[in-house]
């Protein structure tokens, strides 16, 4: 049950978020959006969307650093 502390644990568990299954990654993005899937964890493709978000942020950061190095 949410809020209960199990043996060996010090921090109570939080309630589980609403979760709906999606047939594919494309359907998950279409239904819940990229931010809802990656950050809101609204379906089972949350970790996949989070990795894609990480790649996007890393590419943007690398591009900015490369442009600043050339100044």
C-alpha positions in Angstrom: 0.0 0.0 0.0 1.3 3.5 -0.8 2.7 5.3 2.2 3.5 2.1 4.1 7.1 1.4 5.1 8.2 -2.1 4.5 10.8 -4.0 6.5 14.3 -2.7 5.8 13.1 0.5 4.2 13.1 4.0 5.7 11.3 6.0 3.1 7.6 5.3 2.5 6.6 4.5 -1.1 4.7 7.1 -3.1 1.5 6.3 -4.8 1.8 4.9 -8.3 1.1 7.4 -11.2 -1.7 6.8 -13.7 -0.4 4.4 -16.3 -2.0 3.3 -19.6 -0.5 0.7 -21.9 0.4 1.7 -25.5 0.8 -0.6 -28.4 3.9 1.1 -29.8 6.2 4.0 -29.1 4.6 6.0 -31.9 1.1 5.5 -30.4 2.5 6.5 -27.0 3.9 9.8 -28.4 0.7 10.4 -30.4 -1.6 9.9 -27.4 0.4 11.3 -24.5 2.9 13.6 -26.3 6.7 13.5 -26.0 6.9 15.4 -22.7 4.1 13.4 -21.2 5.8 10.2 -22.1 9.3 11.2 -21.1 8.7 13.3 -18.0 5.2 12.3 -17.0 5.8 8.6 -17.3 2.2 8.1 -18.6 3.0 4.7 -20.3 5.6 2.0 -20.5 7.7 3.9 -23.1 8.8 6.6 -20.5 12.4 5.3 -20.2 12.7 5.1 -24.0 11.5 8.7 -24.4 13.8 9.8 -21.6 16.8 8.3 -23.5 15.7 10.1 -26.7 15.4 13.4 -24.7 18.9 12.8 -23.3 20.3 12.4 -26.8 18.6 15.6 -28.0 19.9 17.6 -25.0 23.4 16.2 -25.5 23.4 17.0 -29.2 22.2 20.6 -28.5 24.8 21.0 -25.7 27.6 19.6 -27.9 26.7 21.9 -30.8 26.7 25.0 -28.5 30.0 24.0 -27.0 31.5 23.5 -30.5 30.2 26.8 -31.7 31.6 28.6 -28.6 35.0 27.0 -29.1 35.3 28.4 -32.6 34.7 32.0 -31.4 
